[in-house]
């Protein structure tokens, strides 16, 4: 059996030898280079774009702005059927400016150097407007009530043990090594796009609408992706700009977004403010939970982070209410970032639960075990599978939690103060629509699907599934993905790609084997498989992955040094297709969580709304030196309600809960309760 075996990535050699082709590597005959010009105001209007000096730069062939780019249609809809974007307005579609760095012009030249120089010589005159950039509050915006059961106000007021605190998470910027990039080439009235996309089918749908052409006139390739973390799920402005310029000039155009532009033009995790009110009886049974969240969004779009995504089902509590609101600001559009909703949401609720444990004088592990849900109380339906209690217990055993002493600063090792913290985690488990084609040869096979591999191991996983279904060794299975002309496949987001491709891949393999019975020995037969998604439907059962993190930090007050030393994580993720790539996903998420808890914060100038730390020198991410020791364990409970192999995705759940576990450990070591991320040394040194 290949499924369940820790197989090396089948594309690994291509990547380490430099043979894997990424979008920005693509060079086409006659290709030109585009460099966008960003606004230097965050609100107002463009009065004039003077391209005279830019056009005088040798090699510059064109400068476009809102007066001459031609027609680009804004994307009005937002569904998986019609296409999703987070910045709905087409680039260069008007003279108004809504955020700092918004593209106001595009310089196209024969070389990247000439385009870059030309962009520096574009002179833009503005009429500045009022900038909305104030800190957001929990009561801002029209409040939307989500899940509601019982009477949480009455239960909270009647409880002797309560916590009422506000938690804040800052703007975080996606910083994959691979920059966003587009190469656009027209042939007649058809365009080919080489893209940095986590969803080639969605990209095709959106670009067809924005360019005003039929779907069959757009083809999107993403053979390999240098990570995306959600930031490459939906198209951004460089893609229609490259396509529009290439159409006007009759030559291919490449645009590669700069690292600085990554902080302004291609999304970010929004700032959140979350008030959590939670109460319990003297035995630690929750009596009420209220979770009120606000996130910022841009002036033209309504991006909802959905911080309460996990709140409604993760705890057993009879009285609950969640609300959300949006705060309009002059910033670029927020977008999905690894674990959208649940990750910032669980930071708030799991932190509040830890504070409740302190108020109860109760072990935080015991408090969680006492409130493990037996069914999804938000939807009032059973879980397909829920083993979060076992995650807590096994994680505690592996970590050595029984040796924990509760007093602040009471644990030491090698002259350092230890802090131990823990938190639970969860993530949705759903499927998306998917089709697969399998070509079966006498001694080999090929799998075709318009999904993509964003670095998570999709190539390998598809080969493993087909290998078992066909009875052919993995080495004899080839995989073709990352091409929108193939049978439509799922996006690589929401940890749903693996669960989505399993049913149609198995069905296509069975169809091919059936056809093989009536074919000649040397004939190639083709099998087809299709499955409908579950995402967005009305389920009869609730499907989620669950887990627990146990974390040790060390604190050296004499030199103000805080480190995350050790992490033990246990994940209930259904059947694991490839333990090696799955463990890699969880370990990467843990390091991501270290960055979230201790380092990452995009800061904006309060006057201009310009991101101040828009580079790797000032925006700090976790480095190799910050990696803790990591022990990852997967439980083996297949979830056959989701797909025939019982597999669920694990790409995002590993990040959920990490920041809360770290700040709880920090409190245990130092006595300082940090509710505003990231933790700073100033927090810990404050009197």
C-alpha positions in Angstrom: 0.0 0.0 0.0 1.3 3.5 -0.9 -1.3 5.4 1.1 -0.1 5.9 4.6 3.6 5.4 3.6 6.0 8.3 4.2 7.1 8.7 0.5 9.5 11.4 -0.7 8.0 14.0 -2.9 8.0 12.9 -6.5 8.9 16.4 -7.7 11.5 16.9 -5.1 14.5 16.3 -7.4 13.2 18.9 -9.9 13.0 21.5 -7.1 16.4 20.9 -5.6 18.1 20.8 -9.0 16.4 24.0 -10.2 14.5 22.2 -13.0 11.0 23.0 -11.6 9.5 25.9 -13.5 7.9 28.7 -11.6 5.9 31.6 -13.1 8.6 34.2 -12.7 11.2 31.9 -14.4 9.1 31.8 -17.6 10.8 33.6 -20.6 8.9 33.8 -23.9 10.1 35.1 -27.2 9.7 38.9 -27.5 8.7 39.2 -23.8 8.4 42.6 -22.3 8.6 43.5 -18.6 6.1 45.5 -16.6 6.6 47.4 -13.4 3.6 49.0 -11.7 3.7 52.4 -10.1 2.2 52.7 -6.7 0.3 55.6 -5.2 2.1 57.7 -2.6 -1.2 58.7 -0.9 -3.8 56.5 0.8 -6.9 58.4 -0.1 -7.8 61.0 -2.8 -7.7 61.3 -6.6 -5.1 61.2 -9.3 -5.1 64.5 -11.2 -2.4 63.8 -13.7 0.0 61.1 -14.7 3.1 62.6 -16.5 4.9 59.8 -18.4 7.2 62.1 -20.4 10.4 61.3 -18.5 9.5 57.6 -18.3 9.0 57.3 -22.0 12.4 58.9 -22.6 14.2 56.0 -20.8 15.8 53.8 -23.4 13.9 50.5 -23.7 10.6 51.8 -22.3 7.8 51.1 -24.8 4.6 52.2 -23.0 3.2 53.7 -19.9 -0.4 53.0 -19.0 -2.8 54.6 -16.5 -6.5 54.8 -16.1 -6.9 56.9 -19.2 -5.3 54.5 -21.7 -5.1 50.9 -20.3 -8.3 50.0 -22.1 -11.3 48.2 -20.6 -10.8 46.0 -17.6 -14.0 44.8 -15.9 -14.4 44.8 -12.1 -15.3 41.4 -10.7 -18.7 41.6 -9.2 -19.5 38.1 -8.1 -17.8 36.1 -5.4 -18.4 32.4 -5.5 -16.5 29.2 -6.3 -18.8 28.7 -9.3 -18.1 32.2 -10.9 -14.8 33.1 -9.4 -13.5 34.8 -6.2 -11.4 37.9 -5.7 -10.9 39.9 -2.6 -10.1 43.2 -4.4 -13.1 43.3 -6.7 -12.2 46.5 -8.5 -10.2 46.2 -11.7 -6.8 47.9 -11.6 -6.4 51.3 -13.3 -10.2 51.6 -13.6 -10.6 55.1 -12.2 -8.8 58.1 -10.8 -9.7 57.5 -7.1 -7.1 56.2 -4.7 -8.2 54.0 -1.7 -4.9 52.8 -0.2 -1.2 53.6 -0.2 0.6 51.7 -2.9 -2.5 51.2 -5.1 -1.4 50.9 -8.7 -1.8 54.2 -10.6 0.3 53.4 -13.6 2.2 50.6 -15.4 5.5 51.0 -17.2 6.4 48.4 -19.9 9.9 48.0 -21.3 12.2 45.7 -23.1 14.1 44.9 -19.9 13.2 44.8 -16.2 15.9 47.4 -15.5 14.4 49.8 -18.0 10.9 49.3 -16.7 12.1 49.8 -13.1 14.0 53.0 -14.1 11.0 54.2 -16.1 8.6 53.6 -13.1 10.8 55.9 -11.0 10.3 58.7 -13.6 6.5 58.6 -13.7 5.3 61.8 -12.0 1.8 61.7 -10.5 -0.1 64.6 -9.2 -2.7 63.9 -6.6 -5.6 65.6 -4.8 -5.2 64.0 -1.3 -8.2 63.1 0.7 -8.9 62.2 4.4 -7.1 59.1 5.5 -9.1 56.6 7.7 -6.4 54.7 9.6 -7.5 54.8 13.3 -7.2 51.7 15.5 -10.3 49.5 15.3 -12.6 48.7 18.2 -14.9 45.8 19.1 -18.1 47.8 18.7 -17.2 49.3 15.3 -19.3 48.7 12.2 -22.7 47.1 11.8 -22.8 44.2 14.2 -23.7 40.9 12.6 -25.0 38.1 15.0 -23.8 34.7 14.0 -24.5 31.6 16.1 -26.7 32.1 19.2 -28.0 29.6 21.7 -29.4 30.0 25.2 -29.1 33.3 27.1 -25.4 34.1 27.5 -26.0 37.5 29.1 -28.0 36.0 31.9 -25.7 33.1 32.4 -22.6 35.3 32.5 -24.2 37.7 35.0 -25.2 34.8 37.3 -21.7 33.1 37.3 -19.2 33.6 40.0 -16.2 32.8 37.9 -15.9 35.0 34.8 -13.4 36.4 32.3 -14.1 39.5 30.2 -11.0 40.4 28.2 -10.1 41.9 24.8 -7.5 40.3 22.5 -5.8 41.9 19.5 -4.0 40.4 16.6 -2.1 42.7 14.2 -1.9 42.8 10.4 0.3 40.0 9.2 1.8 40.0 5.7 2.2 36.8 3.6 5.9 36.5 2.8 6.4 33.4 0.8 9.8 33.1 -0.9 8.2 33.2 -4.3 6.9 36.7 -5.2 3.6 37.0 -7.0 4.2 36.9 -10.7 2.3 36.8 -14.0 3.4 36.1 -17.6 0.7 36.9 -20.1 0.8 35.9 -23.8 -1.9 36.3 -26.4 -2.4 34.3 -29.5 -5.3 35.8 -31.5 -8.1 36.3 -29.0 -6.9 33.7 -26.5 -4.5 34.4 -23.6 -2.2 32.1 -21.7 -1.2 33.1 -18.2 1.7 31.6 -16.2 0.7 32.3 -12.7 1.5 32.2 -9.0 -1.9 30.7 -8.1 -3.3 28.4 -5.5 -6.4 28.0 -7.7 -5.9 27.8 -11.4 -9.6 27.2 -12.2 -10.7 30.1 -10.1 -8.0 32.3 -11.7 -9.3 31.3 -15.2 -12.9 32.3 -14.3 -11.9 35.6 -12.8 -9.6 36.7 -15.6 -12.1 35.7 -18.3 -14.6 38.1 -16.7 -12.0 40.9 -16.1 -10.7 40.7 -19.7 -14.2 40.4 -21.2 -13.5 37.1 -23.0 -15.1 33.7 -22.8 -13.8 31.1 -20.4 -12.3 28.9 -23.2 -10.1 31.8 -24.3 -8.1 31.8 -21.0 -5.6 29.2 -20.0 -3.8 29.3 -16.7 -0.6 27.4 -15.7 0.9 27.0 -12.2 3.2 24.0 -12.4 5.0 24.8 -9.1 4.4 27.4 -6.4 7.0 28.7 -3.9 4.3 28.7 -1.1 1.3 31.0 -0.9 -0.1 30.7 2.6 -3.5 31.8 1.3 -2.2 35.0 -0.3 -2.2 33.4 -3.8 -5.7 31.9 -3.6 -7.3 34.7 -5.6 -6.0 36.9 -8.4 -4.4 40.2 -7.7 -4.0 43.3 -9.9 -0.7 42.4 -11.6 -2.5 39.6 -13.5 -5.1 41.6 -15.4 -2.6 44.4 -15.9 -0.1 42.0 -17.5 -2.8 40.6 -19.7 -4.2 44.0 -20.7 -0.7 45.3 -21.6 0.1 42.2 -23.5 -3.1 42.5 -25.5 -2.4 46.1 -26.4 1.2 45.6 -27.3 0.9 42.2 -29.1 3.8 40.8 -27.1 4.1 38.7 -23.9 4.4 40.8 -20.7 5.8 39.7 -17.4 5.1 41.4 -14.1 6.8 40.3 -10.9 5.6 42.0 -7.7 8.4 43.4 -5.6 8.9 42.4 -2.0 7.8 46.0 -1.0 4.6 45.7 -3.0 3.8 42.4 -1.3 3.0 44.5 1.8 0.5 46.6 -0.1 -1.0 45.0 -3.2 -1.6 41.3 -2.6 -3.5 41.0 0.6 -2.7 40.4 4.3 -4.3 38.9 7.4 -6.4 41.8 8.8 -6.1 43.4 12.2 -8.6 41.9 14.6 -10.0 43.0 18.0 -11.9 40.4 19.9 -13.8 40.6 23.1 -14.3 37.3 24.9 -16.7 36.9 27.8 -16.6 33.4 29.3 -18.0 32.0 32.5 -18.0 28.7 34.4 -19.3 27.0 37.5 -17.1 26.1 40.4 -16.4 22.7 38.9 -15.1 24.3 35.7 -18.1 23.5 33.4 -18.6 26.4 31.0 -21.9 28.2 31.5 -21.6 30.9 28.8 -19.4 32.1 26.0 -19.6 35.4 24.1 -17.2 36.2 21.3 -17.4 39.6 19.6 -14.9 40.3 16.9 -14.0 43.1 14.5 -11.5 43.1 11.6 -10.5 45.9 9.3 -11.2 45.8 5.6 -10.5 48.1 2.7 -12.9 51.0 1.7 -14.5 49.2 -1.2 -14.7 45.6 -0.2 -16.2 43.7 2.8 -13.6 41.1 3.9 -14.9 39.2 6.9 -12.2 37.2 8.8 -14.9 35.2 10.6 -13.0 34.9 13.9 -15.7 32.8 15.5 -15.4 30.0 12.9 -14.4 27.5 15.5 -16.1 29.1 18.5 -19.5 27.7 18.0 -18.6 24.0 18.2 -15.2 23.7 19.9 -16.5 23.8 23.5 -19.5 22.3 25.2 -21.4 25.4 26.5 -25.2 25.9 26.7 -25.2 29.6 26.3 -23.3 31.2 23.4 -23.4 34.2 21.1 -20.9 35.4 18.5 -21.0 38.7 16.6 -18.7 40.3 14.1 -18.2 43.7 12.5 -16.1 45.3 9.8 -14.0 48.5 10.1 -13.4 50.3 6.9 -9.8 51.6 6.5 -7.6 53.0 3.8 -5.6 49.8 3.3 -5.3 47.3 0.6 -7.8 44.4 0.7 -7.2 41.8 3.4 -7.3 38.2 2.2 -7.1 34.6 3.5 -3.9 33.8 5.5 -3.2 30.3 6.7 -6.1 29.3 8.9 -8.3 32.4 8.3 -10.8 33.0 11.0 -10.0 30.1 13.3 -6.3 31.1 13.8 -6.9 34.6 15.2 -10.2 33.4 16.8 -8.7 30.5 18.7 -5.9 32.9 19.9 -8.6 34.9 21.7 -10.9 32.0 23.0 -8.0 29.7 24.0 -6.3 32.6 25.8 -9.5 33.4 27.6 -9.9 29.7 28.6 -6.4 29.8 30.1 -7.3 32.9 32.0 -10.5 31.2 33.2 -8.3 28.2 34.4 -6.3 30.7 36.5 -9.4 32.2 37.9 -10.7 28.7 38.8 -7.3 27.7 40.2 -7.7 24.7 37.9 -5.2 23.0 35.5 -5.9 24.3 32.0 -5.7 20.8 30.6 -8.4 19.6 33.1 -10.6 22.5 32.2 -10.5 21.6 28.5 -11.1 18.0 29.2 -14.2 18.9 31.2 -15.6 20.8 28.3 -15.0 18.6 25.3 -18.1 18.6 23.1 -19.9 15.4 22.2 -21.6 16.9 19.2 -21.5 20.1 17.2 -23.6 22.3 19.5 -23.6 25.2 17.1 -25.4 23.2 14.3 -26.9 20.6 16.7 -25.6 17.7 14.7 -23.2 14.9 15.4 -19.5 15.0 14.5 -18.3 12.6 11.8 -15.3 12.1 14.1 -14.0 14.0 17.1 -11.1 12.8 19.2 -9.9 16.1 20.7 -10.0 14.6 24.2 -7.5 11.9 23.1 -5.3 14.6 21.6 -5.2 16.4 24.9 -4.4 13.3 26.9 -1.8 11.9 24.6 -0.1 15.3 24.1 0.0 15.8 27.8 1.6 12.4 28.3 4.2 12.9 25.6 5.0 16.4 26.9 5.2 15.4 30.6 2.5 17.8 31.6 1.9 16.0 34.9 5.2 17.5 36.1 3.9 21.1 35.7 3.6 23.2 38.8 1.1 26.0 38.6 2.8 28.9 40.3 4.2 31.6 38.0 8.0 31.2 37.6 8.1 28.0 39.7 9.8 25.8 37.1 13.5 26.1 36.2 16.1 24.3 34.2 19.7 25.2 33.6 19.3 28.5 35.2 16.4 29.5 33.0 12.7 29.9 34.1 10.4 27.5 32.3 6.9 28.3 31.1 4.5 25.6 30.1 1.3 26.4 28.1 -1.2 24.4 26.1 -4.1 25.0 23.7 -6.5 23.1 21.5 -6.9 23.6 17.8 -9.5 22.8 15.1 -10.1 23.3 11.4 -12.9 22.6 9.0 -13.0 19.4 6.9 -14.8 19.7 3.6 -14.6 18.8 0.0 -14.9 20.9 -3.2 -16.2 19.8 -6.6 -13.5 17.9 -8.5 -13.0 15.9 -11.7 -10.2 13.6 -12.6 -9.0 11.8 -15.7 -6.8 8.7 -15.6 -5.0 7.3 -18.6 -4.1 3.7 -18.0 -1.3 2.1 -20.1 -0.2 -1.6 -19.9 2.4 -0.8 -17.2 1.9 2.8 -16.2 -0.7 5.5 -15.7 -1.2 9.2 -15.7 -3.5 11.3 -13.6 -4.9 14.6 -14.9 -6.6 17.3 -12.8 -6.8 21.1 -12.8 -5.7 21.4 -9.2 -2.2 22.5 -8.2 0.7 21.7 -5.8 1.5 24.7 -3.7 4.4 22.9 -2.0 2.2 20.6 0.2 2.8 17.4 -1.8 -0.2 17.1 -4.1 1.8 15.5 -6.9 2.9 12.8 -4.6 -0.4 12.3 -2.9 -2.2 11.9 -6.2 0.3 9.3 -7.3 -0.1 7.4 -4.0 -3.9 7.3 -4.4 -3.7 6.1 -8.0 -1.0 3.6 -7.2 -3.2 1.8 -4.7 -6.4 2.1 -6.8 -4.7 0.7 -9.9 -2.2 -1.7 -8.3 0.7 0.0 -10.1 3.9 1.1 -8.3 4.1 4.9 -7.5 7.2 5.1 -9.7 5.0 4.2 -12.7 2.4 6.9 -12.0 2.8 10.4 -13.5 0.7 13.4 -12.5 -0.4 16.3 -14.6 -1.8 19.2 -12.7 -1.5 23.0 -12.6 -3.3 23.6 -16.0 -6.8 25.0 -16.1 -7.5 23.1 -19.4 -7.5 19.8 -17.5 -10.6 18.4 -15.7 -11.7 21.1 -13.2 -10.1 20.6 -9.8 -10.2 22.3 -6.4 -8.3 25.2 -5.0 -5.4 24.6 -2.7 -7.0 26.3 0.2 -9.0 25.6 3.4 -7.1 22.3 3.7 -9.6 20.8 1.3 -7.6 19.8 -1.8 -6.6 16.3 -0.6 -10.1 15.4 0.6 -11.5 16.7 -2.7 -9.4 14.8 -5.1 -9.7 11.4 -3.4 -13.2 10.4 -4.5 -12.8 11.2 -8.2 -9.3 9.8 -8.5 -10.5 6.5 -7.1 -13.6 6.6 -9.3 -11.5 7.3 -12.4 -9.1 4.5 -11.6 -12.0 2.1 -11.2 -13.5 3.3 -14.5 -10.1 2.7 -16.3 -9.7 -0.8 -14.8 -13.3 -1.7 -15.9 -12.5 -0.5 -19.5 -9.2 -2.4 -19.4 -11.2 -5.7 -19.3 -12.5 -5.2 -22.8 -9.4 -3.5 -24.3 -6.5 -5.0 -26.0 -3.3 -5.6 -24.0 -1.4 -2.7 -25.6 -4.3 -0.2 -25.7 -4.5 2.9 -23.5 -7.8 3.3 -21.8 -9.2 6.4 -20.2 -11.2 6.5 -17.0 -13.2 9.5 -15.6 -14.3 10.4 -12.1 -16.2 13.2 -10.6 -17.4 14.2 -7.1 -19.5 17.0 -5.7 -18.2 19.1 -2.9 -19.7 19.5 0.6 -18.4 23.0 1.3 -21.1 25.5 1.8 -23.9 22.9 2.0 -26.2 22.0 4.8 -24.5 19.0 6.5 -26.2 16.3 8.4 -22.9 15.7 10.3 -20.2 18.1 11.3 -16.7 17.3 10.0 -13.6 18.9 11.5 -10.0 18.1 12.4 -8.9 18.6 16.0 -5.7 18.8 17.9 -3.7 20.0 20.9 -0.4 21.9 21.3 1.8 21.7 24.4 4.6 24.3 24.5 7.6 25.1 26.6 9.3 28.5 26.7 12.4 29.6 28.5 12.8 33.0 30.0 16.0 34.6 31.1 15.1 38.0 32.7 18.7 39.0 33.3 19.2 39.3 29.5 15.6 39.6 28.5 15.7 36.5 26.4 12.5 34.5 25.6 12.6 31.4 23.5 10.1 28.7 22.4 12.1 25.6 23.2 9.8 22.6 22.8 6.5 21.8 21.1 4.4 18.6 21.3 1.5 18.5 18.9 -1.1 15.8 18.5 -3.5 16.0 15.5 -6.7 14.1 14.8 -6.7 14.6 11.1 -8.3 11.4 9.8 -6.2 9.0 7.8 -2.9 10.5 6.8 -2.1 9.9 3.1 1.6 10.6 3.5 3.0 11.0 7.0 6.2 12.7 5.8 4.5 15.6 3.9 1.8 15.8 6.6 4.3 16.2 9.3 6.1 18.8 7.2 2.9 20.8 7.1 2.4 20.7 10.9 6.0 21.6 11.6 5.8 24.5 9.1 2.6 25.7 10.8 4.2 25.5 14.2 7.1 27.8 13.1 4.5 30.0 11.4 2.9 30.2 14.9 6.1 31.2 16.6 6.3 34.1 14.1 2.7 35.0 14.8 3.1 35.0 18.6 6.6 36.6 18.9 7.5 38.6 15.8 5.1 39.4 13.0 3.3 42.7 12.8 2.9 45.0 9.8 2.9 48.6 11.1 1.3 51.5 9.3 2.2 55.2 9.5 -0.8 56.8 11.4 -0.8 59.8 9.1 -0.3 58.3 5.6 -1.4 54.6 6.1 1.8 53.5 4.4 3.2 50.2 5.7 6.4 51.2 7.5 8.2 47.9 7.8 7.7 46.7 4.2 10.8 44.7 3.9 12.5 41.6 5.4 14.9 43.8 7.4 12.1 45.4 9.4 9.3 42.8 9.2 10.6 40.0 11.4 9.8 36.3 10.7 10.9 33.2 12.5 14.3 32.1 11.3 16.1 28.7 11.7 17.5 29.9 15.0 13.9 30.3 16.3 12.8 26.8 15.5 11.8 24.8 18.6 12.1 21.1 19.0 9.0 19.6 17.5 7.2 16.3 18.2 4.2 15.7 16.0 1.9 12.8 16.4 -1.1 11.9 14.2 -4.1 9.9 15.5 -5.4 7.3 13.1 -9.2 7.7 12.9 -10.3 7.6 9.3 -13.2 9.9 8.5 -15.1 7.9 5.9 -18.0 10.3 5.9 -15.7 12.7 4.1 -14.2 10.4 1.4 -13.4 6.7 0.8 -9.9 6.9 2.4 -11.1 8.8 5.4 -8.5 11.6 4.9 -8.8 15.2 6.1 -6.5 18.1 5.3 -3.8 19.2 7.8 -2.3 22.3 6.2 -3.9 24.8 8.5 -4.8 23.2 11.7 -1.2 23.2 12.9 -1.2 27.0 13.1 -4.5 27.3 15.1 -3.9 27.5 18.8 -0.1 27.9 18.7 -0.1 31.6 19.6 -2.4 31.0 22.5 -0.3 28.2 23.8 2.8 30.4 23.6 1.3 33.3 25.4 -0.1 31.0 28.1 3.4 29.6 28.5 4.8 33.1 28.7 2.3 33.9 31.5 3.3 30.8 33.4 7.0 31.8 33.1 6.7 35.6 33.7 3.3 36.4 35.2 2.7 38.7 32.3 -0.5 38.1 30.3 0.0 39.3 26.8 -3.3 39.9 25.0 -2.0 42.0 22.1 0.2 40.1 19.6 3.1 39.9 19.1 4.7 39.4 22.5 7.4 42.0 22.9 10.3 42.3 25.3 8.8 45.6 26.5 5.7 43.7 27.6 7.8 41.4 29.7 9.9 44.1 31.2 7.0 46.4 32.1 6.7 47.1 35.8 
